[in-house]
Amino acid sequence: MCKNLSDVTLSASGVAKKSPRRSEIAERSRLVERARKVVTQEDCFIYAPEFESLSTERVEADVANAKLFIPPTEKPPVGTPPYLAHLYSTSLLTAEGERLLFRKMNFLRYRCNVLRSSVDVDSPNETTLAVIESLAADALDTRSQIIECNLRLVVSIARKLRHRLTLFDELVGEG
């Protein structure tokens, strides 16, 4: 026998069934909102046919087994502002490293989009959402790594291209 009648509703056939609790409704609402956010996020990527048969583990292994970086060897040129001097302590990417990191980033974004297309916003699966969010975070981390490693190159090119009408910071930002 039910002690609390507010937890019981009658179905159309007159059978009593337990109502969902407020916490369950709130959790479901958060999950649906999270699914909407995941589904509406857009990740641009460059598609490669090999993505169809690749696994995340294979991509990670390729990156782990490659020589991605060239250790820093240069000292900052005289007169380099302190906020740019730290770039000379950052490793540079090898050509293979850049190719593999771009491949990893695009593959992770591709996987996000494949999984995103399977999400039912009205009845989302929490595990699927967690996987999509994890892949998106890994893709963002990989993108940040590429940017950080290439920033010194961007600054070097910006220094050569700057003139009186273009601000140095604008050139770096465009890079």
N, C-alpha and C positions, 0 to 999 in steps of 0.2 A: 504494500500500500504506500502511495506517495504521501510524504509529509508536507511537501510544499506544492500547492496547486499551481503556483506561478510557473513551475518548471514543466507543466503538462499542457499539451494542446490536443485538440481533437482533430483527427484527419477528416477528409471528406466522407469517409465511410463510417465515421463515428468512433474509430479506434483511438484510444489514448496513446500518445507518444511523447517522449521527453523533448522539451524545447532546448535549443542550444543556449548555453550560458552566455552572459555578456562578454566574458573574457574570450570565449571561443569565437564569438561574432567579431570582436575587435581584432583578434589575431587573423581571422580570415580576411577582414577588411584590409589589414596591413599587407597581407600576402598578395591580395588582388592589386593593391596600389603598387606594390613592388613589381609585380608582373607587368603592369601597365608601363612603369618606368623602363623596365628592361626591354620591352617590346618596342617602345618608341625611340629608344636610343639608336643612333645610326652610326655604324662603324664603316668607314670607307676602307677598302682594301683592294689590292691588285691581285686578281685571281690567277692562279696557275693550275693547270689540269692535274698536276701531281697532288694537289690538296685532297682530291677525291680518295686517294689511297693512303695518304699519310696519317700517322697517329701523332698525338702530342708528344708521346714518349720518344718517338723517332726524331722529331724536330729538336727536342731537348738534348738528345744524345748527340746529334750532329753538332749542335752548338757547344756542348761540353767537350767534345773530342777535337775541336778545331783550335787553331791558334788565332784568337780573335784580336789580340791587342799587341801594340808595339809599346814597350815601356817608355815613359818620358825620359828624354835625354837632354833636352835643351833647357837653358835657363832663360827667364824672361828677358827680352831686350831692355836695354837701359831706357828709362823713361816710361816703362809700361805701368799704367795705373794699377794700384793694388787690387782693385776688383777684377782685373783681367789677369794679373800675375798668377793666380792660382790655376789658370788653364794650362800652364806649362808643367804642372805636376799631374795632370790627367793623361792617362794612356790614350794613344791614338788607335783607331781601328785599322786592322789590315784590310786589304780588299776582300779577302775571304770572310773576315769577321763582319764587315758591313753587309755583304751579300747574305750571310746566314742570319744575321739579326733582322734584316728587312724581311727575309723569308719567314722567320719565326713570327714577327709582328703581323704580317699579312695572313699567315696561317691561323694564328690565334683569333684574329678578327673574322676570318672566314668561318671558323668553328662557332664563334659567337653567333654569327648570322644564321648558320644552319640550325643551331639549337633554338635561337630566337623564333624562327619560323614554326617551331613545333609547340610553342607555348600557347596554352589556352588561357586567355586572360580571365575568363569567368571561373575557371577551375585549375589554378596553377599548381604545379608540382614544386615544392620548396627546394628539393634536391637539384632539379634542373635549373632553377633560378640561381642557386648558389654556384653551380658549375659555370653558368654564363657570366656571373659577376666575377668569378675567379679568373676566367679566361680574359675578360675585359681588363682587369687589373694587371694581369701579366703582360698583355699587349701594351698597356700604357707604360709599364715599367721598362719594357724593351724599347719603346719609342724614346723614353727619357734617356736611356743609356746611349742610344744612337745620337741624340741631340747633344748630350754632354761630351761625348767623344769627338764630335765634329765641330763644336763651338770654336775651338782654337783655329781651325781652318776658316771658318766663317769670319772671325775677327781679322785674320791675316788678309783675306780677300777684301774685306771692308776697308781696311787701312789703305790698300792699293787703289781702291775705287773712289774713295771719298774726295770731295772737292768742296769748295765754299758753299755751294747751294744745297748740298746734301749733308745731313747730320750723321755723324758716325754711328750713333745709337740707332738711327733709322735703318742704316745699312745692316747692322747686326741683327736687328729685329726682323728684317726681310729675309735674312739668311736662314 
